[in-house]
Amino acid sequence: QTCADLLDAVKANKNGCSDYQIAKWLGVGSAYICDYRHERRFPTKPHLIDLCEWADEDPAYWLFILEARKAKTARVAAKMERVAQRYAS
């Protein structure tokens, strides 16, 4: 799972809204959404919670997924993925 998947879930749940609309709702520029999509940067925790609410997703799961994506080592990434999967069950 990637941040793009979460953004796509928001779009699907919000009748096909645009990335621009998501940016407006979060109060950020549209470049942030592009960066989130390509994982050049990641949503802040408050933004992540908003995105999860709009997508009807579990914020705890996504917190660990995004921490895994940001991890500097494969070992840490794998650990975060395992924790995320516990929330997915």
C-alpha positions as CSV (number, residue, x, y, z in Angstrom):
1,Q,0.0,0.0,0.0
2,T,1.2,3.5,-0.8
3,C,0.0,7.0,-0.1
4,A,-1.4,7.1,-3.7
5,D,-3.6,4.2,-2.7
6,L,-5.0,6.1,0.2
7,L,-5.6,9.2,-2.0
8,D,-7.3,7.0,-4.5
9,A,-9.6,5.6,-1.8
10,V,-10.5,9.2,-0.8
11,K,-11.4,9.9,-4.4
12,A,-13.5,6.8,-4.7
13,N,-15.3,7.5,-1.4
14,K,-15.9,11.2,-2.3
15,N,-17.5,10.6,-5.7
16,G,-14.3,11.1,-7.7
17,C,-13.1,14.3,-6.2
18,S,-9.9,15.7,-7.6
19,D,-6.4,16.0,-6.0
20,Y,-7.0,19.7,-6.0
21,Q,-10.1,19.3,-3.9
22,I,-8.3,17.1,-1.5
23,A,-5.6,19.7,-1.2
24,K,-8.2,22.4,-0.5
25,W,-9.8,20.3,2.2
26,L,-6.5,19.7,3.9
27,G,-5.5,23.4,3.5
28,V,-2.3,22.6,1.5
29,G,-1.2,23.4,-2.0
30,S,-1.8,20.9,-4.7
31,A,1.9,20.2,-5.0
32,Y,1.7,18.6,-1.5
33,I,-0.8,16.0,-2.9
34,C,1.4,15.3,-5.9
35,D,4.3,14.9,-3.4
36,Y,2.2,12.5,-1.3
37,R,1.3,10.6,-4.4
38,H,4.9,10.1,-5.4
39,E,6.1,9.7,-1.7
40,R,8.5,12.6,-1.9
41,R,6.8,13.7,1.3
42,F,4.2,12.2,3.5
43,P,1.0,13.6,5.2
44,T,1.3,14.9,8.7
45,K,-0.5,12.8,11.3
46,P,-3.5,15.2,11.4
47,H,-3.7,15.1,7.6
48,L,-3.4,11.4,7.6
49,I,-6.3,11.1,10.0
50,D,-8.4,13.4,7.8
51,L,-7.6,11.3,4.7
52,C,-8.5,8.1,6.5
53,E,-11.8,9.5,7.7
54,W,-12.6,10.5,4.1
55,A,-11.6,7.1,2.8
56,D,-13.3,5.1,5.6
57,E,-9.9,3.6,6.4
58,D,-8.2,2.7,9.7
59,P,-5.7,5.5,10.6
60,A,-3.7,3.2,12.8
61,Y,-3.1,0.8,9.9
62,W,-2.1,3.7,7.6
63,L,0.2,5.3,10.2
64,F,2.3,2.1,10.3
65,I,2.1,1.7,6.5
66,L,3.5,5.2,5.9
67,E,6.1,4.7,8.7
68,A,7.2,1.6,6.8
69,R,7.4,3.6,3.6
70,K,9.6,6.2,5.3
71,A,11.8,3.7,7.1
72,K,15.5,4.0,6.5
73,T,16.3,0.3,6.7
74,A,14.5,-2.8,5.4
75,R,14.4,-4.2,8.9
76,V,12.5,-1.3,10.3
77,A,10.2,-1.3,7.2
78,A,9.4,-4.9,7.7
79,K,8.6,-4.4,11.4
80,M,6.3,-1.5,10.6
81,E,4.6,-3.6,7.9
82,R,4.0,-6.5,10.4
83,V,2.4,-4.1,12.9
84,A,0.2,-2.6,10.2
85,Q,-1.0,-6.1,9.2
86,R,-2.1,-6.6,12.8
87,Y,-4.4,-3.6,12.4
88,A,-5.7,-4.9,9.1
89,S,-6.9,-8.2,10.6
